[in-house]
Amino acid sequence: MRIITFNANGIRSAARKGFFDWLPQQHADVVCIQETKAQAEQLTDAAFWPEGWDCYYSDAEKKGYSGVALYARRKPDAVEAVLGCPECPEFETEGRWLEARFGNLSVISLYMPSGSSGDVRQQIKYRLMDCLYRHLDELRGNGREYVICADWNIVHTAADIKNWRGNQKNSGCLPEERAWLDRLFGELGYVDAFRRIEQAPEQYTWWSNRGQAWAKNVGWRIDYQVVSPSLADKVRATAIYREQRFSDHAPLTIDYDRELI
């Protein structure tokens, strides 16, 4: 099974840059998209509802903001756009969660907020991190398996960012955020699927639009596929696509054993 996750930074913008021309060539089974920045009713072009896919969108109430999508070759048994955390309504009102269930497997498109705009948003980010941690802890005991495709807006280690020392005080690389990922991968046992395979150095998924970050590969790896422990040994191949630039993020593709769905 092949799963792609991609932060589009505006799905209509990504379409104009060729994303939907590229996608059919990838032979993916599930595609998770974050930061669609559109309402479903605005996506009238057939490109946003590609033939052969069941397409789902969870939009932010605020137009032109956030939003996630999920495309599946096989029709899911159920699709849920509500996390169900009363303390964190932003998961629903800002379009940050979309779960598709295929038998015993759930594939989730998740968009965690950035705190880079200031302390108010950083505190919201921390609150959502706490809420999500509790939810993912609860999911461990329900017998299901999970692939969480997300722009986490957090790097985990020095291997995930070009300028490690220079970003220690910046949102996305703060010690509290990285410690949260330590707990997710340690205490809860979830697995960073990309790191299950030996990788070349300086593999990133996001580059600032400032300066020559893309050209010089001054990037951050903040887009992950995080899986249940039972799926860790199912990872077969990984790829970050950089030949074309559809967004300030690059698509991340991971192949799993075909038996997953």
C-alpha positions in Angstrom: 0.0 0.0 0.0 1.3 3.4 -0.9 0.4 6.5 1.1 1.3 10.1 0.2 1.1 13.0 2.6 1.5 16.6 1.4 0.9 20.1 2.8 -0.4 22.0 -0.2 -0.2 25.5 1.3 -3.4 26.1 -0.7 -4.8 23.2 -2.8 -5.8 25.6 -5.6 -2.2 27.0 -5.7 -0.8 23.5 -5.8 -3.1 22.5 -8.6 -1.8 25.5 -10.7 1.7 24.3 -10.0 1.0 20.8 -11.4 0.2 18.7 -8.3 -2.8 17.0 -9.9 -0.9 16.3 -13.1 1.8 14.5 -11.0 -0.5 12.6 -8.7 -2.0 10.0 -11.1 1.6 8.8 -11.9 2.2 7.9 -8.3 -0.2 5.0 -8.1 -1.0 5.8 -4.5 -3.8 4.1 -2.5 -4.4 6.9 -0.1 -3.4 10.6 -0.3 -3.6 12.9 2.7 -3.5 16.7 2.1 -3.1 19.4 4.7 -3.6 23.2 4.5 -6.1 23.1 1.7 -7.1 26.8 2.3 -10.5 26.3 0.6 -14.1 25.4 1.2 -15.2 22.3 -0.6 -17.9 24.2 -2.5 -15.1 26.4 -4.0 -13.4 23.4 -5.5 -15.7 23.0 -8.5 -13.0 21.9 -11.0 -12.9 18.2 -11.6 -9.2 18.2 -10.7 -10.1 18.4 -7.0 -12.3 15.3 -7.3 -10.1 13.1 -9.4 -11.6 10.1 -11.1 -11.1 6.8 -9.4 -10.8 8.3 -5.9 -13.2 8.8 -3.1 -12.5 12.4 -2.0 -13.2 13.9 1.4 -12.5 17.4 2.8 -12.7 18.9 6.2 -12.7 22.7 5.9 -11.9 25.4 8.4 -14.8 27.7 9.2 -12.5 30.6 8.3 -12.3 30.9 4.6 -8.8 30.6 3.0 -7.4 28.9 6.1 -6.1 25.5 7.2 -8.3 22.5 6.1 -7.4 18.9 5.4 -8.4 16.4 2.7 -8.1 12.7 2.1 -8.4 10.7 -1.1 -8.8 6.9 -1.2 -8.8 4.4 -4.0 -10.9 2.1 -1.9 -14.1 3.5 -0.4 -13.5 3.7 3.4 -15.9 2.0 5.7 -16.3 5.3 7.5 -14.9 8.8 7.6 -14.8 11.0 10.7 -13.9 14.7 10.8 -14.4 15.1 14.5 -11.7 14.3 17.0 -14.1 14.6 19.9 -11.9 16.7 22.3 -14.1 19.4 23.9 -11.1 21.3 25.2 -9.8 21.6 21.6 -12.5 22.7 19.3 -9.9 23.9 16.8 -9.5 20.4 15.5 -13.0 20.8 14.0 -13.4 24.5 13.5 -10.1 24.9 11.8 -10.3 21.7 9.8 -7.4 19.9 11.2 -8.5 16.2 11.5 -9.9 13.7 9.0 -9.9 9.9 9.6 -10.7 7.2 7.1 -11.3 3.7 8.4 -10.6 0.6 6.3 -11.4 -2.5 8.3 -9.0 -2.5 11.2 -6.8 0.3 9.8 -7.3 4.1 10.2 -5.5 6.6 8.0 -5.6 10.1 9.3 -4.9 13.5 7.7 -3.8 15.9 10.4 -2.6 19.4 10.4 -1.1 20.7 13.6 -1.0 24.4 14.0 2.2 26.6 13.8 3.1 28.9 16.6 5.3 31.0 14.5 2.9 34.0 14.4 3.3 34.7 18.1 2.7 33.5 21.7 -1.1 33.3 21.4 -0.9 30.7 18.6 2.0 29.0 20.3 -0.1 28.5 23.4 -3.0 27.2 21.3 -0.5 24.8 19.7 0.6 23.5 23.1 -3.1 23.0 24.1 -3.8 21.0 21.0 -0.6 19.0 21.5 -1.8 18.0 25.0 -5.3 17.1 23.7 -3.9 15.1 20.8 -1.5 13.2 23.1 -4.3 12.1 25.4 -6.4 11.1 22.3 -3.5 9.1 20.8 -2.9 7.5 24.2 -6.6 6.3 24.3 -6.4 5.0 20.7 -3.6 2.5 21.7 -6.1 0.3 23.5 -8.8 0.0 21.0 -7.3 -2.7 18.8 -7.0 -0.6 15.7 -3.9 0.2 13.7 -3.1 3.8 12.6 -1.2 5.7 10.0 -1.2 9.4 10.9 -0.2 11.6 8.0 0.5 15.0 9.2 2.3 18.3 9.0 3.2 18.2 12.7 5.0 21.6 12.5 7.7 20.1 14.7 11.2 18.8 14.0 12.3 15.9 16.2 16.1 15.9 16.2 19.1 17.7 14.7 18.8 15.3 11.7 15.5 16.9 10.8 16.6 20.5 10.3 19.5 22.2 8.6 20.1 25.0 11.1 19.7 23.2 14.4 21.5 25.7 16.7 20.0 28.8 15.0 16.4 27.6 15.5 16.4 26.5 19.2 14.1 29.5 20.1 11.8 29.2 17.1 8.4 27.6 17.1 8.7 24.1 15.6 12.1 23.5 17.1 11.4 24.4 20.7 12.6 22.0 23.4 9.0 21.5 24.7 7.8 20.6 21.2 10.6 18.1 20.6 10.1 16.6 24.0 6.5 16.0 23.0 7.6 14.0 20.1 10.0 12.1 22.4 7.0 11.1 24.5 4.9 10.2 21.4 7.6 7.9 20.1 8.8 6.8 23.5 6.0 6.6 26.1 3.2 5.9 23.6 5.3 3.8 21.3 4.2 5.3 18.0 6.8 5.1 15.2 8.2 7.7 12.7 7.8 5.5 9.6 10.3 7.5 7.6 13.1 6.7 10.1 12.4 2.9 9.9 14.6 2.9 6.8 18.2 4.2 6.7 18.1 7.7 5.1 20.6 9.9 3.4 21.5 13.1 5.4 19.6 16.4 5.0 16.2 14.9 4.1 13.6 17.7 4.6 10.0 18.3 3.7 9.6 22.1 4.2 11.7 25.1 3.1 11.1 28.8 3.8 10.2 31.0 0.9 12.8 33.5 2.1 16.3 33.7 0.6 17.6 30.6 -1.2 16.3 28.0 1.3 14.9 25.7 -1.4 17.9 26.0 -3.7 20.4 25.5 -0.8 18.3 22.8 0.9 18.0 24.8 4.2 15.0 22.8 5.3 13.0 21.2 8.1 11.4 17.8 8.2 8.1 18.5 9.8 5.8 16.2 7.6 5.7 12.7 9.0 3.7 9.5 8.7 3.4 8.2 12.2 2.3 4.6 12.6 1.2 2.2 15.3 4.0 0.0 16.7 2.5 -3.0 14.9 3.1 -1.4 11.5 6.7 -0.4 12.0 8.0 -3.5 10.2 5.5 -3.0 7.3 7.5 0.0 5.9 9.1 -0.9 2.6 10.2 2.3 0.9 10.2 6.1 1.4 10.5 9.1 -0.9 10.4 12.9 -0.6 9.6 14.3 -4.0 11.6 17.4 -5.0 11.8 17.4 -8.8 8.9 19.9 -8.9 7.8 22.4 -6.4 4.0 22.3 -5.7 4.2 24.1 -2.4 6.7 25.2 0.3 6.4 21.5 1.4 7.3 18.4 -0.6 5.1 15.3 -0.8 6.2 12.4 1.3 5.5 8.9 0.0 5.8 5.7 2.0 5.1 2.2 0.8 3.8 -0.4 3.2 3.1 -4.1 2.8 0.1 -4.5 0.5 -1.8 -6.5 3.1 -2.6 -3.4 5.2 -6.0 -2.9 3.5 
